[in-house]
Amino acid sequence: MKCRMCGFEFDETKLKNRGCMSCGKHSGCNQIHCPHCGFGNHPEFEDEFEFINRLKNRIKRGKKDTNHY
């Protein structure tokens, strides 16, 4: 997983306190806290953010292509 706050890449499956213990919510917490900065990343948003990033890149490429005409 790559932290959306600081960009640190880590394996969320190897964290001792994957989420609940780090934020203090203990029940219902589905965040995975970055071991580098402590930011709570939501794993269910990973696919959504990836889609948004691909869409942004596609739009940027389209703008570059239209500047050449």
C-alpha positions as CSV (number, residue, x, y, z in Angstrom):
1,M,0.0,0.0,0.0
2,K,1.2,3.5,-0.7
3,C,0.2,6.2,1.8
4,R,-1.8,9.0,0.2
5,M,-0.4,11.5,2.6
6,C,3.4,11.0,2.5
7,G,3.8,8.5,-0.4
8,F,5.6,5.9,1.8
9,E,5.0,2.3,0.5
10,F,4.4,-0.5,3.0
11,D,2.9,-3.9,3.2
12,E,-0.3,-3.5,5.2
13,T,-0.5,-7.2,5.9
14,K,2.7,-7.1,7.9
15,L,1.6,-4.4,10.3
16,K,1.1,-5.4,14.0
17,N,-1.6,-2.9,14.7
18,R,-3.2,-2.6,11.3
19,G,-5.8,0.0,12.1
20,C,-7.9,0.0,15.2
21,M,-5.1,0.0,17.7
22,S,-3.4,3.0,16.1
23,C,-6.4,5.4,16.0
24,G,-8.1,4.4,19.2
25,K,-11.5,3.6,17.6
26,H,-11.0,-0.1,18.3
27,S,-14.3,-1.2,16.7
28,G,-15.4,-0.6,13.2
29,C,-12.1,1.0,12.2
30,N,-11.1,0.0,8.7
31,Q,-8.3,2.5,8.3
32,I,-4.7,1.3,7.8
33,H,-2.3,3.8,9.4
34,C,0.9,4.5,7.7
35,P,3.9,3.4,9.8
36,H,5.8,6.5,8.6
37,C,3.4,9.4,9.2
38,G,0.4,7.8,10.9
39,F,-2.1,8.9,8.3
40,G,-5.2,6.6,8.2
41,N,-5.6,5.2,4.7
42,H,-8.9,3.6,3.7
43,P,-8.3,0.4,1.8
44,E,-11.7,0.5,0.1
45,F,-10.7,3.8,-1.5
46,E,-7.6,2.4,-3.2
47,D,-9.5,1.3,-6.3
48,E,-11.4,4.5,-6.4
49,F,-8.2,6.6,-6.2
50,E,-6.5,4.5,-8.8
51,F,-9.4,5.1,-11.1
52,I,-9.2,8.9,-10.5
53,N,-5.5,8.9,-11.1
54,R,-5.9,7.0,-14.4
55,L,-8.6,9.4,-15.4
56,K,-6.5,12.5,-14.6
57,N,-3.6,11.0,-16.6
58,R,-5.9,10.4,-19.6
59,I,-7.2,14.0,-19.4
60,K,-3.6,15.3,-19.2
61,R,-2.6,13.3,-22.2
62,G,-5.6,14.5,-24.1
63,K,-4.7,18.1,-23.4
64,K,-1.2,17.6,-24.6
65,D,-2.4,16.1,-27.8
66,T,-4.8,19.0,-28.5
67,N,-2.0,21.5,-28.1
68,H,-0.2,20.2,-31.2
69,Y,-3.1,21.1,-33.6
